[in-house]
Structures are given as structure tokens and as C-alpha cells.
Amino acid sequence: MKITLVGIGTQIGDLTVDGLNEINSGKKVFLRSALSLVGKQIVDGGYKVEPLDFLYEKSKNFDTLSKKLAKVIIDASKTEDVVYLVDGDVASDVSCSIILQKKKDVKIIPGVSKVNYYLAQTGVTGAYTACSAYDLNKTTLSLPLVVYDVDNQFVASDVKLTLSNLFGDEIPAYKFKNGTFKKIKLYEFDFENDFDYSSAIVIKEVPLIQKTRFSFEDLHQIIKVLRSENGCPWDRAQTNESIRKDVIEEAYELVDAINRGDDDGICEESGDLILQAVFASVFAEETQTFTIDDVISGICGKLIARHTHIFGADKATSAESALEIWDKNKQKEKGFTSGGEYLESVPINLPALMRAQKVGSRAKKRNMDFESASAVFEKITEELGEVKDELGCGDLKKLSSEVGDLLFAIVSFARLLGFESEEILNLSTDKFIRRFKKTEELIIKDGKDMQNLTAKEIDEYYNESKKY
């Protein structure tokens, strides 16, 4: 049999003529709630309807309620035509969505949307975001924002925490219940346990300079403002070439914060690094080369394409096998036709130790590597001998080449032992600095000047510093 879904609006007078005709059609008419303003008007008007408020008490949460409401309507439609009256508009009612998913023969009579009512009451015009409190984590939220179906205090608290994280808990908001509203600060939203199916919250747009919490879109907009005709002279003067050193510097500062285990530092430096990426994207937007959306789309597509063990048919049982799949997909994506191209694609601007280690790792994937760390050790001995042979020859160019070969062999040795050359050299450098400081301290303690000591004397103090 046929189901007719009717939106009855939010205020007295919202019920349309088509909606009233359905109520008077002689069909079985269900009313979602007789407690709303329009619902009460329908019941008080003597119309023959069956309220479903009893289901509210039998439901643990809004999701359960919506499913039970939909089941009542669908079950009734098995034997007769049914009319279902819901507050606001059919499009924003979850139980109606469930019915529409399960039934094909459904007629819809729109009503005045609850969302439109909330927006009109708070003076919001133009674009907005609206969603049910139960779909909060499925929606990209931006201001102006309407969140409805806040039917209990637990849900209200979850809404408050989510929105506070995005927009700050001091942001002005409007708390609605059964058609009335009051202005509050967001942190006050769940202070009173006075919520039902009609409860909602509205947050209007806030000027950029008044915000305490910002989004990625805000960052993008700020950079565009700074780069605009009336923007900051320094920001306007920047180019891809001028920010190159900043990209490297910010990356190293992030690594430094990670090494220190400094969570606040990691947060700050991550932002600084993201800033450089947004700068580069805005430069490209200005020349219509690509957009920030292209950047985000590109990295998302890359993650999906290279994780075929997650989004495809490949299987990975360990971090190592997952990395092999990633590397295989990357080579396929880049279209490398030879191992040489694969090695050449390692960025030349990487730190020398890191680049050497990466090149060695890629050579290994093409079956060219030392058999073991012991074999590399023999190579180190060989390279060291060649360096020694060149020391007395006076050919600095050749000596430089041999020293480079020695360094590359040492990097290979570290790699085969499972060490990151960049990391362990930094650790050794830090250790040397500590010992240097202690050596200097011991020399000063003895009333001596480091600058006036022989290498042998300093070495004695240095050996002493190792004991501390």
C-alpha cells in the first residue's frame, strides 16, 4: 500500500493545504509527536490522528527511535494506505529517510523546514551547514551551522565538545527548544537538562579576527588575504624560490621537536610546515597552475592507490611487506622503466647521508647490494686503504673522491645493520658536544686555557670526560 510523508512545519499556520487534505483523506494518519506546536494544534483541532509519542519512552536513543517510528509506518502500510506527519520538513527527518530507503511507493508533501525556521529566527541568510546531532561525525562542519535532533543531555554534551573543538567554547550560540530560543555561549549548551526531539543549536558566522579556533579553510583564506593587493608587503613578495629555505628549516624544526618528545613543539612546528605548503599552493592558484583542492585530492588519491593492501586486493602482514607494496605501486605509478631511473628519482636536495641511504636501499630492491654487514666492513677497510694511499699524493680531487667512497661504504654498513645514518650521526654529534663541554669544564677547573694546550693534553682531558 502507499505511504504519504507530510512535513507539518514548526509553527502554527505552517501546515499546507495539501497536508491538511491528507489528514482529512480518510487514510490511517500517524503523528510523530503531539507535543510540538503544530502537532498539538492538529490534536486539539479534533483531527483523527494517532500520535507516536509512546515510542520516545521505549527508545534508548534517537537512532533507535527513528528505526521504531519507521517500522510502525512500514508495518501499517502492509494492509492500508498510510499518512505520516512529521515536524518540520520530510527531508530532515531521519525516520522518513529510513522509510524512503525501504519503500518505493512513497509520496512526499514538503513542509516548512525546522532548519529554515532556526535560520530565520537568528537572522542567518545565504549558505549554511545543517545536520542531525546523530550525523555530526559524518558531516564537514562550517559556519553558519545548525545542529538539530539534540534530544537529550548526553547528546548535547557530545555536540558541545565536538563544536568547541572546532570553533572554541566561548563562541556565541542559540539554543532552541520547541520553537523558542535563547542566546548562550557554546560551553553553556548542556548546563540544563532540558532537551527533547525539538532541541537544536545554531551558531552564526564569526569574523575571522574574532575567532579563537580556526580551520584549514581559514588558513587558506588568511594567506590569500596576506597576498592580496592590500595585504602584507613581505608576504606579497614571497615566491616558491624564496620559501625553499623556510620549507627545509621548518621540516628540521619539526624533526627536532619530535626528537625532544616535545608535544607542544610538534604541534607548533607542524603548523609552520603546513603553512609553507599552503604558501606554495596559493602561489600556484595565483598563476592558475593548480589549486589547494588539487593538492588535497592528489595526496588522497596517492594514499588510496599505493595502499592496495587496504583498498585493493594485495595482502600485507607486516610493516615491511606493506612498505614493499607501497614501493611497488609507486614505481608503477611513476612509470620507471629501469633501476637507474628509480635511483635517480631520489631527491638530490636530501641531506647527503639520507640520500646515500635511500639510494642504497633502492639498489637493494633491484638485487644490487652487499651480502652482509661483514662484506661492507671489508669494503670500508679497502676504501680506507685507498684514502691512505692518496693522502701523500697531493691530488685533492682524487682524495676527495676516495673519502666520499669511504663515507658511502660506511652508510651502507649502517644500513645493513638496520641503522639510520642521519640519526646515529646526529646522536654521535650530540655526544661529542657533551664531552667537549665537559672537557672544557675540566680544563677551566684546572686553571688552564684550552687554546694553549697541545692536542695530546686536550686528548687526556677528553678521555677523562668520558667517565662522566
JOWO-V489710 format. One record per backbone hydrogen bond with DSSP energy under -0.5 kcal/mol. CO is the residue of the C=O (numbers start at 1). NH is the residue of the N-H. E is the energy in kcal/mol with one decimal. If there is no record, write none. Layout:
BEGIN
((CO;NH;E) (CO;NH;E))
END
This chain:
BEGIN
((2;82;-2.8) (3;5;-0.5) (3;107;-2.8) (4;6;-0.5) (4;84;-3.0) (5;109;-3.0) (6;8;-0.6) (6;86;-2.8) (9;88;-2.5) (11;14;-2.3) (16;20;-2.3) (17;21;-2.5) (18;22;-1.7) (19;23;-1.8) (20;24;-1.9) (22;25;-1.2) (28;30;-0.5) (28;83;-3.0) (29;50;-2.3) (30;32;-0.5) (30;85;-3.1) (31;52;-2.0) (36;40;-3.0) (37;41;-1.7) (38;42;-2.2) (39;43;-2.2) (40;44;-3.1) (41;45;-1.4) (42;47;-1.5) (43;46;-1.7) (47;49;-1.3) (49;51;-0.6) (50;31;-2.2) (52;55;-1.6) (53;56;-1.6) (53;57;-0.7) (54;58;-0.8) (56;59;-1.0) (61;65;-2.3) (62;66;-2.7) (63;67;-2.0) (64;68;-2.3) (65;69;-2.8) (66;70;-2.4) (67;71;-2.1) (68;72;-2.1) (69;73;-1.9) (70;74;-2.6) (71;75;-2.9) (72;76;-2.1) (73;77;-1.7) (75;78;-1.2) (76;79;-1.3) (76;80;-1.1) (81;28;-1.4) (82;4;-2.8) (83;30;-3.3) (83;85;-0.5) (84;6;-2.9) (84;86;-0.5) (85;32;-2.8) (86;8;-2.8) (88;9;-2.2) (89;92;-1.0) (90;93;-1.7) (92;94;-0.6) (93;97;-1.7) (94;98;-2.1) (95;99;-1.9) (96;100;-2.6) (97;101;-1.6) (98;102;-1.4) (99;103;-2.3) (104;106;-1.9) (105;3;-1.7) (107;5;-3.3) (108;110;-0.6) (109;7;-2.7) (111;113;-0.5) (113;117;-1.8) (114;118;-2.6) (115;119;-2.6) (116;120;-2.4) (117;121;-2.4) (118;122;-1.5) (119;123;-0.6) (119;124;-2.5) (120;123;-0.6) (129;146;-2.3) (131;148;-1.7) (132;135;-1.9) (133;136;-0.8) (135;138;-1.8) (136;139;-0.9) (139;141;-0.7) (144;129;-2.4) (145;203;-2.5) (146;131;-2.1) (146;148;-0.5) (147;201;-2.3) (148;133;-2.6) (149;151;-1.7) (152;156;-2.2) (153;157;-2.4) (154;158;-1.8) (155;159;-2.6) (156;160;-2.6) (157;161;-2.4) (158;162;-2.2) (159;163;-2.7) (160;164;-2.6) (161;165;-1.9) (162;166;-1.2) (163;167;-3.3) (164;168;-2.3) (168;171;-1.1) (169;187;-2.2) (171;186;-2.0) (173;184;-2.7) (174;176;-0.6) (174;202;-2.2) (175;182;-1.5) (176;200;-1.7) (177;180;-1.9) (180;177;-2.6) (182;175;-2.8) (184;173;-2.9) (185;188;-2.3) (186;189;-1.9) (188;191;-1.9) (192;194;-1.9) (196;199;-2.3) (199;149;-0.5) (199;150;-2.0) (200;176;-2.9) (201;147;-2.6) (202;174;-2.3) (203;144;-0.6) (203;145;-2.7) (207;210;-1.8) (207;211;-0.5) (208;211;-1.3) (215;219;-1.9) (216;220;-2.2) (217;221;-2.4) (218;222;-2.8) (219;223;-2.2) (220;224;-1.8) (221;225;-2.2) (222;226;-2.7) (223;227;-1.7) (224;228;-0.5) (225;228;-1.1) (226;232;-0.8) (228;231;-2.1) (232;236;-2.5) (233;237;-1.1) (234;237;-0.5) (234;238;-0.6) (235;238;-1.0) (239;243;-1.6) (241;244;-0.7) (243;247;-2.4) (244;248;-1.9) (245;249;-2.7) (246;250;-3.0) (247;251;-2.0) (248;252;-2.2) (249;253;-2.2) (250;254;-2.0) (251;255;-2.1) (252;256;-2.5) (253;257;-2.0) (254;258;-2.3) (255;259;-2.6) (256;260;-1.7) (257;261;-0.6) (257;262;-2.4) (258;261;-0.9) (261;263;-1.0) (262;266;-2.8) (263;267;-2.3) (264;268;-2.4) (265;269;-3.1) (266;270;-2.1) (267;271;-1.6) (268;272;-1.9) (269;273;-2.2) (270;274;-2.4) (271;275;-2.3) (272;276;-1.3) (273;277;-1.5) (274;278;-2.4) (275;279;-2.6) (276;280;-2.2) (277;281;-1.8) (278;282;-2.7) (279;283;-2.4) (280;284;-1.7) (281;285;-2.2) (282;286;-2.1) (283;287;-1.0) (284;289;-2.9) (285;288;-0.9) (291;295;-1.7) (292;296;-2.3) (293;297;-2.8) (294;298;-2.6) (295;299;-2.1) (296;300;-2.1) (297;301;-2.5) (298;302;-2.2) (299;303;-2.3) (300;304;-2.0) (301;305;-2.7) (302;306;-2.4) (303;307;-1.2) (306;308;-0.7) (307;310;-2.0) (307;311;-3.0) (308;312;-0.9) (308;314;-1.0) (318;322;-2.1) (319;323;-2.1) (320;324;-1.9) (321;325;-1.8) (322;326;-2.4) (323;327;-2.6) (324;328;-2.4) (325;329;-2.6) (326;330;-2.3) (327;331;-2.4) (328;332;-2.0) (329;333;-2.5) (330;334;-2.7) (331;335;-1.1) (331;336;-1.5) (338;342;-1.5) (339;343;-2.3) (340;344;-2.6) (341;345;-1.2) (343;346;-1.6) (347;350;-1.2) (351;355;-2.8) (352;356;-2.6) (353;357;-2.2) (354;358;-2.2) (355;359;-2.7) (356;360;-2.3) (357;361;-2.1) (358;362;-2.2) (359;363;-2.3) (360;364;-1.9) (361;365;-1.4) (362;366;-0.8) (363;366;-0.7) (363;368;-2.4) (364;367;-2.1) (367;369;-0.5) (372;376;-1.5) (373;377;-2.2) (374;378;-1.8) (375;379;-1.5) (376;380;-2.8) (377;381;-2.2) (378;382;-2.1) (379;383;-2.9) (380;384;-2.7) (381;385;-1.9) (382;386;-1.7) (383;387;-2.1) (384;388;-2.3) (385;389;-2.2) (386;390;-1.5) (387;391;-1.1) (388;391;-0.5) (388;392;-0.6) (390;393;-1.3) (390;394;-0.7) (394;396;-1.2) (395;399;-2.5) (396;400;-2.8) (397;401;-1.8) (398;402;-2.2) (399;403;-2.4) (400;404;-2.1) (401;405;-2.1) (402;406;-2.2) (403;407;-2.4) (404;408;-2.4) (405;409;-2.2) (406;410;-2.2) (407;411;-2.4) (408;412;-2.1) (409;413;-2.2) (410;414;-2.5) (411;415;-2.5) (412;416;-2.5) (413;417;-1.2) (414;419;-2.9) (415;418;-1.6) (419;421;-0.7) (420;424;-2.6) (421;425;-2.3) (422;426;-1.6) (423;427;-2.1) (424;428;-2.1) (425;429;-2.4) (426;430;-2.5) (427;431;-2.2) (428;432;-2.3) (429;433;-2.2) (430;434;-2.2) (431;435;-2.3) (432;436;-2.9) (433;437;-2.5) (434;438;-2.0) (435;439;-2.8) (436;440;-2.8) (437;441;-2.1) (438;442;-2.5) (439;443;-2.2) (440;444;-2.4) (441;445;-2.2) (442;446;-1.3) (443;448;-2.2) (444;447;-1.9) (448;450;-0.6) (449;452;-1.8) (450;453;-1.3) (454;458;-2.4) (455;459;-2.1) (456;460;-1.7) (457;461;-1.8) (458;462;-2.6) (459;463;-2.4) (460;464;-1.7) (461;465;-1.9) (462;466;-1.0) (464;467;-1.5) (465;468;-1.6))
END
